[in-house]
Amino acid sequence: MRFIIVTGANKGIGYGIVKHLALDSKLPSKILLTSRDVKRGKDSLERVVSETKSNWHPDTSIEYHQLDITSESSVSDFSDFLSKQYGSQCIDILLNNAGYFDKKAALTGENVETTLNINFFGTYKFTEKMLPLMKPHSRIIIVSSAMGKTGNLPPKLRDLYNSPNLTFDDVISTQKEFIKYAYEGTCNENGYPTTQPYSFSKAGINAYTRFLASRVASDPRKIFVASCHPGHVRTDMGGSVAPISVDEGVKTPVFLANADWDEVYPNSGQFYDLCKVTNWK
């Protein structure tokens, strides 16, 4: 029995991941659907059960738990719940999907802070909190974006993020600086993005993926870590004219959850698109 956690799973890609993990997995799974909003999360749980349960593995189940990855108390409560309910080292697959992108918002301090707090700071801090709970041969999968490729960054940041001397402290400090400069209105003068914060937040989490994989490479549990691009998907975030359906968009994260261990583990730390390793630059 695999124990799987999916964040930001009440709609869109997260909901699709939960649905297809239940439908497409050969192994029985207990899937924990999480969301910030309790009502929306429970409504989504009812919907996925009513629409698809007849086609699950007979021992598969889906449950709901509230989780706000930007709230230290929510993350702490969630960690305590897992430890008490399932014991230490209980997670087989941690699928970080929670994210934020406001296409219509101007680049303001508030929008930059909200975006980075969810996509970068919330995701990496939540993952760090879950690390002690990961099982041997477990998997950490982060739904990111090709918009986070370093080629999309302004020259100063592109050079830094491509540098072999980049440290994770550099990543944290530049993400914090972006928020500061956005509030000051000085992003352009300081070589930071001037249109939207989403790409830079995803560049940060792609970098975290690589640093985390390097860090856990010596961990005897052999934890697999990867980030992936779902494509431009028709969701509230992606918009109604996006070319890819949710069912198509979840193929890569679901592949990373279900693929044979020997196939994916040698590529820990890599960025995936269309179920294959691709360049993160």
N, C-alpha and C positions, 0 to 999 in steps of 0.2 A: 504493500500500500504506500503510494507516494503522498507526501503532504506538500501542498503547493499554496503559496500566497500570491495574490495578484492585487496590486494597488491601483487606485483610480479605476475601479472595475464596474461602476454602475451604468456606464454608457460607452459608446464608441469602441475604440480599439480594445480597451480593458474588458468590456463586456464580451466582445468577440473572442478574446483570448480565453476567457473562462468557458464560454460555450464550446469552443473547439477543443480545449483541453479535455472537457468532459466527453465530447463526441468522438474525437479522433485518437485518443490514447488507448493503446492496447492494455496497459496496466491499470488496475483500479487506483483511483486517486481520491483523496479528500482535498477539496479545493476551498480555500478561504477567500471569498469575494469581499474586498474592503472598499470603503469609500468614506469621504468626509461627511456627507449628508446621510443620516440614518434612514430617513424615509425613502429616499431615492435608492439607497443600497438595498433595502429590504424589498422594495418594489421590483428591482432588477433580479433579485434572487428568486422571487415568485415567478417572474416571467421566464427566466432561463429554465427553471424546473418544469413549468407547465408546457413549455414549447419543445423541450428536447429530452426530458428524462427517459422517455421510452426507448431511446437509442443509446443510452449510456451503458458502460460495463455495469453489471448488476451490483458490484460492490463500490461503485463510485458515488460520492456525495458532494454536495456544495453547501457551505454554510456562510453566514455573514458576520462580519465584525466591523465596527466603526474604527476608522483610522484617518487622522490628519497628519501627513508626514511633516508638515511645517510646525506642528505643535509638539514641544518637548514633552509635555505631560501626556498627550495622546500616544506618542511613540513609547514612552515609558510604561504606560498602562497596558499597551498592546504587548510589549515585551514580557511584562509580568504575567499577563493572561496566557501567553504561549508557554512560558516556563511551567506555570501551575497546571495548565490543561494538558500539555503534551510532553513536558519534560525537557531536559537539556538536549541540545543537538537534535532538534525535531524537524527541521525544515529540509526538504529535498530540493525544492525549487522556489526561489524568490524572484518574482517577476515584477520589476519596478516599471510600472506604466504611468503612474500619476504624473500629469504635466499640465502646462498652461501656455496658451498662445492667444493673445488678443490682436487679431489682424488689423482691426480698425483703430486701435488706440495709438495716440501719438507717443513719441519717445519722451516720457516724463519720468521723474524720479520714482513716482509711485508705481508706474507700470514696470519699470526696470526692476525695482525691488521685489514686486510680486512675482514676476517671471523667474528671477534668479532664486528667490527663496523656495519656490516649488521645484523647478527643473534642476537646479544645481545643489543648493545648500540642503534643502529638504531631502532630496534623493540620496545624497552621499551620507548625510548624518543618520538617516533611517537605516541605510545599508550597514553602516558601522555598528549600529545598535543590534542588528540582526546577526552579525558575523558569529558571535559565540553560539548561536542557536543552529548554525548550519551543520548538517550531517556530513559524514565522509562521502565523497563523490557527489556532493550537491552542486547546484547550479545557481548562479546569480545572473539574471538576464535583465538588461536595462533597455527599454524602448527609447531610442534616441531619434536622430534625424540626420539625413544627409545635409541638411542646412547647417549642421554643426561641423562639417568638414572645414579644416583650417583654411582652405583656399577661399572661403567665403568671408574671412576676417580682414579687417584693415591691416595694412602692411606691418605695422609695429607688432600687433598681436599675433599675426600669422607667423612672423619670424620667431617670436618667443615660443609659441605653442609647437612649432616644428623643431625647435632646438633640442638636441640630445641632452642639453644641460638643464632643461626644464625640470622644476621640482613641483611637488603638489602644493607647497607653500606659495609658489609663484601663481599657480592656478587660483588658489583661494584669494590671494591679495589682489589679483586683477579683477576677479568677480566683484570683490568689495569696492575696488576703485571705480568700476563701471557705475555702481549704484551712486557713489559719491559724486562723480562727474555729471551723472544724469540729473541729480537734484540741483547741482550748480549751473547746469546748462553749458558745460565746458567739454562735452564729449569730443567734438571735432578737434579742438585745440590739443587734446591729450591723446589723440590717435585711437579713439574708441568708436564703436558703431553709432551712427546718427539716424538710423531708420527704425530698427526694431531690435529688441534684446534676445529674441528666441534663439537665433543662430549662436550667439556667444554663450548662452546658457548651455546649449547642447555641445558646443566645443569643450566646455568645461567638464561636462559629465562624460564625454568620450575620453578625455584625458584621465579622469578619475578611474574609468574602467581599466585603462592600461596600467596605472599605478597600483590599483588594487590587485589586479592579476599578478603583477610582479611581486607584490608583497606576500600574497598567499601561496606563491609557487613553492615555497619551502614548508608550507603547512602540511602535516601528515594527512589531513583530511582530503587533500587534492580537490579543492573547490574550483570549479570552472566558472569563469567570468567573461561576459561578452556584452557589447552594446549592439543595437541593430536599428535599421531604417525600415519602417513598415511601408513606406511609400506615401504619396499624397492621397490621403484616404478621405472619402465622403463621410465626415463626422461634423459635429458642431465646431470643432477646432479646424478641421481641414476645409470646410465649406461644402456647399451642395454641388458645386461644379467640379469638384476633385475627380480625377479619372478612375480611382481605384475604390472598389467596395470594401467594406469592413472585412468580409470573408476572405478577400484577397490580401488585405493588409496585414492580417494576423498570421499569415503563413510562415514568415521568418521567425517571429518569437515562438510560435508553436513548434516549429522545426527544432529550434534550439532546446526546447524543453523535452522533446521526444526523441531526438536523434540518438543513435548509439553513442555511448560514452567515448569509445575509442576513436570515433569520427570527429568529435568536437573538442575533446580535451587538449589535443596538441595545439589548438588555435585559441587557447585562453588569452584574453586581453584584446582580441581582435574586434573589428567592426564588420557586421554582416549586413548584406543587402541581397534580396532574392535568394535567400538560404545559402549564400556563399560569402566567403571572406572577401572584403573589398577594401580599397585604400581609404584611410580616415583623413588624409590630407586634402 
